[in-house]
Amino acid sequence: MNKTYYVCKYTPIELLESLGGECENFNHMPEGFDLADQVSHPNICGFGKTLLEGVMEGKIKELVLVSCCDTIRSVYDILLESGKLDFLYILDVLHCDSACSRERMAVQLKGLAKAYAQYKGTEFDAGKFRAAFHAQEKITKSHIAVLGARMGQELFEMTSKAMPLPVENDTCVHNRSVGNILPPEGASFDELMDWYAGEILGQIPCMRMMDPTGRKKLYNDPSVAGIIYHTVKFCDFYSFEYAEIKNHTDVPLLKIESDYTIQSSGQLLTRLEAFAESIQPETLEQTIDGDTKGERKMGKGYFAGIDSGSTSTDVVILNKDHEIVTSIILPTGAGAAIGADRALAEALKEAGLQREDIDALVTTGYGRTAIKNGDKSITEITCHARGAHFLNPEVRTVIDIGGQDSKVIRLDENGAVANFVMNDKCAAGTGRFLEMMARTMEMNLDQMSECGLEFKEDITISSMCTVFAESEIVSLLAKGADKGDIALGIINSICRRTSFFAQKLNLSGDIFFSGGLAQFEIFRSTLESYLKIPVHTSSLSQYAGAIGAAVIGYNKVKRSLS
């Protein structure tokens, strides 16, 4: 028997089950939208395309929709035209909970019941209807709440695994509360539908409703220790609530956006893990996994951090006096694990040490999970924060322009992450973008930085898209524009974008500039001119991530011995 899939909490699941249906929320995240893109407009949101992809793949044969937005209406029209479903129905639910809305909802319920009963060859069963109501179990102890637009099951599972506390899915369809009250006994079908319409519309409202104030209950729950707010690209309804929550809650808050495919999961995991580390920073410096307090012996007193980036791998070794013994940077190469092994071997050789002399090895960076010989893996966000604090304890904000992403991190007085923002998965404004622009100009980064100091006139690079920016530069070169002017235009565009990006956080105090670009004075000074706040660097800014990893390893072993 086919399952009847639904996608909205206003779907009358209990009614469908009373007519012999087996209902399931369709929450699958596909690898891509190859089939959906053939039949839909490119700007349909990722979830709309997910539905289309599921039908086109043959995973869905029965589907009940609710007219919650223009995308769902478009999806319905496309699916109706396709003829690929055995049963397709859309409920036209008004955007308010009023007497008139409830009356209309009751009419809609009766219409669905008639169509579904005819399709199934069944009749309404009042007993099955009553048995279909189940109270929703809620987490009452301290937990993380996921709010906002619906989150794909794969992403939610990844979120739950990354968090240090239980996670409750209160997004969209998942905060459904129908079932807390049983239907009246002895009522007629029409009376039941009138009552049922009130129960469906009387739930905590979704953002499509005209009055969403009842949603405050979701984030004012005293047991909520942190909030992850999820939006789907191109979804307008849930783009506004985040600002409201941000201004009215004191609990840690993270906003993430997905396109509803598993392709975005990798970068999102970094944000989730960094958020988890910021919620309970004390866990970072607990004993190394497998050790218990008092059982560990100090070895030679050396602690290593490996920062496996997309372009380079950095290794820093600290001694027991919190001093840097050696620092190494090598190209990552084709494999993160191989690059890490090579860089660590070089660092050990330079320091005159053996692997067994290292009491703790902590890995970070995009390739951290591929490195198997480390004692602990920590996100680069946390490690850059600790590394910047090690190099300059006075700063409270860190800006890192990495190879594939950019980060702005707020620190507390101990160097722990207070808040952070990251760019999206586009390479615009990252080190990778700069490398590609330099390659187009047949320069390396050193040459571009020096060339930018010799500009004659201002040139604005208007596009931050790598493809369009490259075309823009080729056009400028063809017109005979000076390379120094173009180089400065590229540097300005990156720093300008970074400064706008940084304003998402309330900047205060001086800023520390970490990462590979921090070694170039023109980037530091240009960034400072846009931010209008002192921007500091260090000769070791490039090693901030590896330093932070080594510091965490040092503190973990130190704590185990205290």
N, C-alpha and C positions, 0 to 999 in steps of 0.2 A: 504494500500500500504506500502510495506517495505521501510525503509529508506536505502539510500546508505551511508555507513559510510566510513570515510577517516581519515588519521592520520598524514598527511604531508602537509605543506603549498605549496608544488610544485604540489599538486593534482589539476587537472583542474576542479574545482567545477562548474564554469560557463558553461563549455561544457556539463557536466553531467546534469545540470539543463535544458539546451537547448534541451536535448533529453528526458525530462520528469522525471528526477530524483529529489528526495528530499534528499539533502545531509546534513550530520551532522558529526561533529568531535567526534570521540569516545574517551571519556576522563574519563571513569568511573574507580573508584578505588575499587577493590573487597576486601573482607575480607581476602581472601587467595587464593592460587593457587592449590587447591586440584585437580581440573580437568586438569589444564594445566600441572602440574607435572607428570601426567600419560602419556603425549604424547611428552614432551619436555626434553631437556637437562637441568640439574639443574643450569648451568651457563648462561642460557639465561636471559637477563635483565628483570626487573620487568614489564616494559611496554610490552615487547614481550609476557610475560606470561599473562598479562592483556587482550591482544587481544585474545589469545588462550582461556582464561577463558570465555570471552564474547561470543565467538562462541560456545564453548562446552555447555554453559548454554542456548543457543538458543536466545541470545539477538541480535546477528548479523546474517543477512541473505544475505546481499550484502556488499561487501568490496572492496575498491580500495586502493592498496598499492603503495608505491614508494620505489625503491631499494636503500634506504638511508644507509643501513648498513647490515652486515652479519646476525644480528638477524632478521631483517625484511625478508630477503631472506629465512632464516630457517623457520620462521613463515609461509611464503607463501607455502613452500614445505609441511609443516605439514598439513596446511589447505587444500591444493590441494588434498592430500592423504586422508584426512578425509571425503571428500564428503559432508560436513555439510552445505555448502553455496550454495545459488541459483546463486550467481554471485560473482566471484573472479577474480581480474585482478591486475597485477603488472606492473607499468611503470618503464622502465629501463632508469633512468635519469643520465646523465654523471655528473661528479663532478666539472664542470667549466661552465662559461658563455662565450662561444666563438661562432664564426659563425658556426663551425661544430656542436657544442653542440645544438645550436638553430635549425639547420637543422634536427638533429637526434630527437630532442624533437618534432618537427612538425610531423615527421613520427610516433612517439609514440602516439601523440594525435589522429592522423587519425586512427591508429590501435585500440585505446580505443573506439573512436567514433563508428567505425564499429561494434565492439563486443557488446557495450552497446546498440546501436540502435537495433541490432538483438535481444538482450535479452528483451528489453522493447517493441519491435514492433513499434518503432517510427522512425521519420526522424529528421535530424538537422533542427532547427528553428532559423533563423538568428535574428528574433525579440526577441525571448526568450533568446537567447545568449546575446544580447545587454542589455536586461532588468536585466540580472543576475549580472551585474557589479555594485558594490556598494563601494563607498569610505569608508575607514576604519576611524572610529572616534577615535581620540587620545586625551588623557588628556594633556592639555596645562598648567594647573596650577601646583603648587608644589605637587609632588606625589612620591610614592614608586614604583619602577620598579622591576618586577620579571623577571629575565633573566635566560638563561641556557637551560637545557633539559626540555621537556614538563612537566608540573605540573598537577596532577590530579585535577579534578574540586572540589572535597571535600576538598583537601588541599588548593587550591586557595581560596575557600570561607572562610576557617578558617584563612588564612593569611590576607585576606581583613578585616575580623572582628577584628583581633588583632591589626591592624595598626592604628595610629592616623591620617593618611593622606590617600587620595584616592590611590588605588593600580591598576596598569596597568599590565596585563599579556603580557609580551613580550617574553615568552619562545617559542622556536621551532615553532610549527604550528600557534601560536597565533600572531606572528609579520608578518603575511601575508599582502602584500600591493597591490596585484592584485585587480583592481577595481578603482584605482585612475584616470585611463585614460580609456575612453570608446573606444570600437573597431571602426575602420573606417567604414563608411557607404558605401553601394554599393559594397563591396569587395566580391570576390568569397570565397567559403569554404576554398580552398587551401590558398588563400591570408590571410584569417582570421587566420588560423592555424599557418602560418608563423609569423604573428604579435603576436599572442597569446603565441607562444613559447618564444618570446623575453620578453614579460611581465612576464611570470612565472619565467624564469631564471634570470631576471633583478631585482628581489627583494633583500632586505637586505639578504645576504647569511646566510645559516645555517652553523654549524660547520663541516658538511660533505664536504663542498665545498673547493676546493684547495686554494682559495684566500678569506679568511673570513674577510679581513680588513674593509669591509663595515659595519661590525657589531659595529664598534666604535661609530656609530651614536646612538646606543641604550643606551650606558652609558655616552656619552658626552652631552646628552640633558641637558641644563641648568635648566630645571624644575624638574629634578630628585633629590629628597632630600635624597634618600636612595636606596640601591640596595639589593635585596635578590636574591642570585644566587643559583639555584636549579640544582642538578644533580641526576640522577637515578643510583642506584648501578649497577655496571658492564658496564656502558656506558662510553666509552673512549672519544668520540668526545667532550663531554662537561666537561672533567676533566682538560683540559689545559687552557681554556679561563679564568677561575677564577683568575689564577696567573697573567695573562695579565691585567685584570681589577684592581686587587689589587694594582698593581704597577703604575697604570695610572689614578687613581681617588682619590679624597679627600673626597667624600661623604661616610657616614656610609655604611658598607658592611657586609652582613651576608651570609655565605655559609651553606646550608642545603642539606642533601641527604635523599632520600626516596627510598623504595623498591617498590613503587607504590601500596601499600596496606594501608588500613585505620588503620592497626595495629600499624604503626609507628607514627600516628598522635599525640598521647599523649605527647611524649617526644619532638616532633617538636614544639608543642604549647609553651612549656616553652622557647625554643630558640626564637621563634617569638615574644612572649610577652616581653621578656627581651630586644630584639632588639628595639621594639617599645618604651619601657621605656627609652632606651639610646638615641633615636632620640629626644625625647622631655622630658628630665628629669625634667623640671620645672613643668610639669603636675602632678608629683608624690606628690608634696607638695602644690597643690591647696587645696581648702577647701574640707572637707569630703563631699561625695555625698549628695546632698540635702540641704547643708548649703550655705548661701551667706555671703559675707564679712560684718562683723559688727553685724550679727544677732545671732551669737553663743556666749554663755556665758561659761566662764571657770568653770568647776565643781570643783572637789576635786584636779585636777591637776595631774592625773595619766594616763599613756599611756602604753598600753600592746601590745606586739608582740608575735604571736604564729608561730612557725616554725614546721609544720607538716611533718616530714620526714618519710621515709619508715620503719625505725626501731625505732626511738624515736621522741617524741614531746617535744619541748622546749618552755618555756614561760618566758618572761622577762617583768618586770614592771618598768617603769621610772617615776620619779616625775617631777614636773614643773621646778626643778633646774637641770634637765638633769642627775640625779643620779639614779643608779640602786637600786631599793628598794628590789627586790627579783628576783631570777632566779630558775626555776624548770625544771627538765628533767625527763620524764617518758616514758616507752615503749609505742609506738603508738597502739599496739594491732591490732585487726582485722579491726577496722573501724577508719578512720581519724577523723571524726566528734566526735565520742565518746571519742577517745583519747584526742582530743583537749579540749573538755568540762571537762574531768577529770583533765587534766593538769592545765587548767585555774582555776578551782575550788581550786586546791591545792595551786596555786600561790596566789590567793586572800586570802585564809585562812592564809597562812604564813605571808602575808603583813598586815593582819587585815583589809581588804577592802571588799567591796561589788561590784558586777558587775556594778551597777549604778555609782560607784565612778570612773570608767574608762572613760575618755573623748574621747579616740579613741582606737580602737582595730584593728590592721592590721595583716592579716594572710599571710603566705608564705609557701614554701615547696611544695612537690608533692601533698599533700592532701589539699592545700589551698582552692580549689574550692568546696570541700565538707563541709567546715566549713561555716555555714549560719549565725552565730551571729557576724561576723566581719563587720567593717565599710568599709574596703578596702582590696583587694587581690593584692599582689605584688609578682613578681617572686623571687625565692631564689637567683638568680644571682644579682639582684639589692640590695636585702636585705643583702646578705653577703658582698657586696661592702660597703654599708653604715655602717654595723656593724664593719667591719675591720677598716674603717676610724675612727669610734668612739673609738675603742680600741687603734689604733696606727695611728695617722694622717699622719705620715711620709711615710708610705708604699704606693707603687703605683701598686703592684700586689698582688692578693689574689689567693691562691690555696686551693680548698676545695675538699677533697675526701669524697664524700657522700656515703649513703647506696647503691644507685642504679646508680649514675653517678658521674663523676668528672668534675670539672670546674676550669678554669684558667681565672681570670678577671683582666683587666687593669683598673686602676682608674685615674680620674683626681684629681686636688688638692682639690676639694670639696667632694670627695668620690663618685662621679657619675661614672657610667660605661662608659669607653671609648671604650673598645673592650672586647670580651670574646670568648672562645672556650669551647666546651663540648665534652666528649667522645660520641661514638655512643651508640646504644641501648644495646650493649653487656655489661655484668656485669664485664668484665675483668678490674682489677685494682681498683675496687670500694670496699667500706666497706663490701658489700654483699659477694664479692669474698673472702675477708679476713675471714669473719665469717664462710664461708663454709670450708675453708682450716683449720681453727682452730678446727672446729667440727670434721673434718677428723682425726686430731691429738688428739682428746679428750681433748681439752683445751678451755678456754675462751680467750678473747683478752688480758686481763691483764697478764695471764699466758704466752701466746705466746710472748708478748713484753718483759717480764722478761727473758724468756727462750732464746730469740734471743740475749741477752746480754752475754750469756754464751757459745757462739759458739766456736768450736775447729778448724773447717776447713770450707772453702768456698764451698757452694753447690749452683749450679745454677738451678733454676726452669725455664726450658726453655719455657714452655707453659703458656700463659695467659688465655687460654680457661678454664673455670671453670671445665668442664668435664675432659679434658685432664690433667689439673694440678692436680686434685684430684687423677687420676690414677697414675700420676707420684709420688705423695707423698706416696700413698699406697705402691708402688713398693719400694721406698726408705726406708720406715719403715720396710718392709719385709726383706730388705737386712741388717737391723740393723743400719741404719744411725742414728746419734745423733739427738734428737728432737730440740736441740738448733741450730744445723747447718741447719736443715730444716726450722725452724722458721725464721732465718735470711735470708735464701734463698728466702722465701716468701716475707718478708719485702723488700728485695732488688729488687725483681721483680716488686713490686707495685711502689716503688719509682723511679726505672729506667724508667718504662713505663710513670709515671707521668712527669718526667723530660723531656722526649722526646716529650710528649704531650704539655708541657708548652712552648717548643721552637717554637711552631707555632705562638706565639706572641713575639714581640721584647721586651724581658725582660730588665728592667732598674730599678735601685734602689733596695732596700730591698724588701723581700717577706713576706707576712703574711700568716700563715698556719691556716686555720679555719676548723671547723668540729670536729667530734668525735675523729679521729685519732690524732689530734693535741695535745691531752693530753698525748701522749706517746712520751717521749724524743727520743727513738730510731728511730721513724718515722721522727721526725724533723731533727735529725742529719744526718740520711741516705739521706733524701731528699736534704739537704743542700750540702752533699758531691757530689751528682750527678749534682746539679744545679750550684755549685761553686759560689753561691750568698748567703749572709746572709738570713736565714729563721727565722722569729720571730713568737712566739706564745704568748698567754696570758692565764691566769687561766680561762678566760671566752671565749676562742677560740671556744669552743663547742657551745656557745650561740650566735655566730656572726649573724646568720640569724635572730633569734628572736630579738636581739638587734637592728639590722637594721630596722626591721619592726616597732618596738616601736619608733625608732628615726623618721621614716617617719610619723608616727601618731602624734608625738609631733610637728613636723614641720608643718604639715597640720593644726592643730588646732591653732598653733602660728600664722600662716599666716592669718587665718580667723579672727583673733582678731587684726591684725595690721592695 
